[in-house]
Amino acid sequence: MAAVTATIEAAAAHDLRIGIDIGGTWIKGALIDLASGTPAGAVRRLQTPAGGNVGAVADTMDRLVAELEVECLGAAGRPVGVAIPSIVKRGIAHSAANMDGSWIGLDVQSYLKSRLGRPVRVVNDADAAGMAEALYGAGTARKGVVLVLTLGTGIGSALIVDGRLVPNFELGHLEVDGFKAESRASAVVRENEGLGWVEYAGRLQRYLAHVEFLFSPDLIIIGGGISACSQEYLPRLSLRTPVIPASLENSAGVVGAALQASAAWN
């Protein structure tokens, strides 16, 4: 009872939004306190439907929001920000990385607003993670060019210049040594191919050295599901640019999605 009371008090005292991060493997969601960038309750997750069909994903999101509203009374009726693995322009998806092609060309923002019955704002998943890290995490108060890379099912990327986001900055699709980068250096590829940390760090080194040459960032932040194991591969990298783990780890996309729901990022 005390936990529920605390959640209600938090809802009254702070600006709370629901953030949902749609990945190729998991759909994660939480009620986020935007004053601190931290979850007001547990971060919940449900498995992404096989194939990533739009309707099936929307059904799963509906379940996730319902679970959040049961667990956190402050979540009832709150706007939702949704991070999706797509290039997003004015709420419309223009790609579908590791998802069904039915996303492409869809006004996802309007569709989900109708399905969830509440205000919805949609953002590219890597942009969401980048916004969260820049405002609340490892990139806080950093000047210059900050590159946030999320290593998960694929490779997401966000570029932030003097605190401002450059949207839809897709570096996971760069070709390195004749291969799409995310087909060689994502976290899922490491798992599927059974790569040891030394071999994986070598692949990541090759990719990051290419990105460093092209964009000369002042800081590279590594996030995504593999960020919790950063001590296994970051010390093996050799770059001019400092490379640090994301401090929000795998919750950055959820936090950034909630931030998008508030339209607080300008």
C-alpha positions, 0 to 999 in steps of 0.5 A: 500500500505504501508503494502505491501511495508513493506512486500517487504522490509522485504523479501529483508532484512530477511530470510523468509520462509513459515511455515504450521502447520497441525492439526486435526482441523485447518491447519495454515500458515504464512510467518515467519521472521527467524531473529526474529521468528515472522510472517511477515504477518497474521497467516492464517488458514483453516479447516482441511478436515474431515478425514484428507485424504492426497489429501484433506489436500494437496489441502487445503495447496495449497489454504493456500499457494496461500492466503499467496502469495496474502497477502504477496508478499514476500512469492512468491516462498518461501520454505515451512516447514510443521509440521505434526502430524506424526512420521517423518523419512527422510520425510516419515510419520510413524504414523498418529495421528488424521489423515487418515491412508493414511499418514502412509508410504508416503514420505510426503516430496516428495509428497508435493514438487510435489503438491506445486511446491516448496522446502518442508521440513517436521517435526513432529508437536510437534518437530516443536513447541519445536524447535520454543520455544527453539530458540525464546520462553520460552526455549531460552538459557535454559540448561538441559532437556526441555520438550515442550508439546502441548495440542490440538486435542491430546498431542504432545511432544518435548524433548530438551537436552542442546539445541538439539532436540531428534526427534519423542519423543511421550509422548501423547501415554503414558498409565496413569491409563489404558488410553492413556494420550491424550484421557484423558488430551488433550485440545479437550477432555476437551472441548468434555467432558465439564470439568471444569478447576479444574477437567481438572487440576487434569487430567493434574496433573496426566499425568505430574507427571507421565512424571516428574517421568519418565524423570526428566525434568528441565523445562516443557513448555505447548503450543498448543491451550490451552496455552492462558488459562494457568492461569486457570490450571497452578496455580492448578498444583503441581510438582517439575519441573517448568511448564510455558506457551509457549510464542509463544502460538499457533503459535509455530508449524508454526514458527518451520515449517518455521525454518525446511524449512531453515534447520537452526536447526542442 
